[in-house]
Each structure stands twice: as structure tokens, then as C-alpha cells.
Amino acid sequence: MEHDPGTCTACRGSGELISGLGGEPHRVRCPWCEGTGRFDAARDAQAPAREGHPADS
């Protein structure tokens, strides 16, 4: 299988990650692709945390 460079590597194209924040593992929307599964080089996944707003879960 050939790698698609447009696929989000953080979530492997699924649009979701497993977060351990809060103690219990739970699924959250991928902050790097906003759940699309497609990589966006212009997206800053850590911007909400720097601005004092947690990412949507």
C-alpha cells in the first residue's frame, strides 16, 4: 500500500485520537486535521491551548 501524503499522520486518516486527559481514555476529534483525516500544513493544532481554550472533544 502506498502512503498518501495528504493523510493526517497524527490520526492515520481516521479523524480521531485517543486522549488520556481527565484520567479515562476517550476518543476526541483530531486537532491536526479537525476530524477530516486530511493533513493541513497551515493548521496549528496547539493554537487553542495557547489561547486558553481547550480543543473540542
Protein Blocks (a to p, Z undefined) as FASTA:
>chain_A
ZZdfkbcfklnonopacdfehhiacddddfklnonopacfkbcfklmmmnopacdZZ
